Amino acid sequence: MKEDDFYKPLEQFADIRILRYRVEGFEELPLPTKKLIYYLSRAALSGRDIIYDQNGKFNLLIRRTLETIYTTFRGKRDSDDFREFKTYLKRIWFANGVYHHYSNDKFLPGFSEQYFRKLMAESSPSALPEQPQKLLEIILPVLFNPEVFPKKVDFTPDRDKLLHSAVNFYEKVTETEALEYYRTLLEHAGERPASVGLNSKLVKEDGQLKEYVWKAGGMYDKAIVEVMYWLKKAMEEAPPEQKEIIGTLISFYSSGDLALFDHYNILWVKETSQPVDFINGFIETYNDPLGFKGTWESVVHILDAEATERTRILAAHAQWFEDHSPVDERFKKETVTGISARTVNVCMLGGDCHPATPIGINLPNSDWIRKEHGSKSVTLKNITEAYHYASLQDGFLEEFAASEEEVDLIKKYGLLADNLHTDMHECLGHGSGQLLPGVRPDALMQYHSVIEEARADLYALYFMYHPKIFNLGLLPHPDAARAEYMAYIRAGLFTQLVRVEYGKPIEEAHMRNRALIARWCFEQGKKKGIIRRYSKGGKTYFAVQNFDGLHELFGILLAEIQRIKSEGDFRAAQNLVETYGVHVERSLHAEVLERYKKLNLAPYSGFVNPTYVPVLDEDGRIKDVRILYKESFAEQMMGYSQQLSFL
Ligand code: ZN
């Protein structure tokens, strides 16, 4: 299959498009590694029902009802109403419930309540999860009444966040009661507190608070037992370095004891020698308005040796970069150490990480474990890659790039150059430079993060076009750096405005930083014609005309930004950010939004997982694991619902 076809979105509905990711080199892995990935993947999928239930008490009931209709409805399937019904079901699959995965707002069906009753009446009642009349009573208000639990998580001030959030972490418990309850538990917890409340639902019954713990024999028993079953298989297959880690996680699931979870995290964070690694558990707490409860998720991944080697090279030469950076000697660090990051490829996504997924993960979350034992940070390369290849086919680049040559260079080098930019930003940029004695780290106040991001970006941009990069073998050709220059300038000058509402200024720190750099270079380079602005057929374009000149400007601005940070020059920071990073040229903004709208793109993406199929020998033992990329989104979701309905 051609690369282009593999990464073409499988489908688009509502504000979502569905992509695939590829597990490069899986076929060539040794059998034990394949089996380990297979078992960890089964564990990653087995907790799927937990996330539906956590996201809202009625989600599982709703999903099953809709899936029954989807498979047994006898009426007309080729109608606008039924298409709306399918879209609604797909949105539920995508969000693991009836709340938008990003905004947290409840989304409503694009068909009427009356039509839903018809769907129910003409579907097979024996397959429904409840008696139809009772079912309608429970789910109709949730589906159709916008007033009934409108938000998964409600952060509105001055009202009880627990009573108003649909998330299924608390029941009949007020915010004050829950805070009081956990404060008491934490009072005598000492220096190394367990993550209290992380793995339980807090309920008030007969005036008493009670925790239902998510563990084997507790709440979510059947799903957790299934996760444990596959973890045990994985433990048997795992290399010696990882057996105890997996074993400790199994003990945690079996007992619910949070001290074991801490112990597991400490073992997990220290183990960095093995290629296959995983996240599996109640992890992120941002779905709990109070920040105690962990949402269930899993990611299985394998090290990308080549990309990890790139960050190792950067880190090993960190001192060279510092010594040769264009900033004043007083602002340089005498000894600087780069950070070597692990770049991985995802093998399986589960729970809250699927179908929508992060592109980087930094864990564990416990503060004292991070302080005493460190944290593990990974970037998910094949996910970024899938986004990149999909974006090359959606018309965005052709619409906004200044020339065909620019399109070609970005198609050829864009991904490599962008990855290198990110690596240099993270591994070198943030760690470079020093404050002058007596300067407070918070001197730049509200401008701190924009200046800091600009500093790291400029460090990457400046050195990207430096001969050293080619000497180290990090880029094959200066054209790769040129591709990054063009893409960066284009985004900063105008295309990133597609994410800003018309009439609003730029708010987000990374966007402000890009606008600041691109516009400053545009203005400063005007006399030399470094970036040209022109209009063709009523459309605005920006073309980089002089790459050496732009490289030089990046160096000058880096020196100034470093000075601002090192001296804590608040006024200069304010002046730069307010002049170049905030305001939007109204007519250009309107034009960009108009051109973007015509492309008809979905702002959110998610993934179908690959399928792993064990091949058995005559004695029923696994002799190989095959990887397949054949399922459509609906096939995968229905397949999971049939195989993994444990709750
Ligand atoms: Zn940064």
Residues whose N, C-alpha, C, O or C-beta is under 5 A from the ligand:
A	BS01	ZN	E453 A456
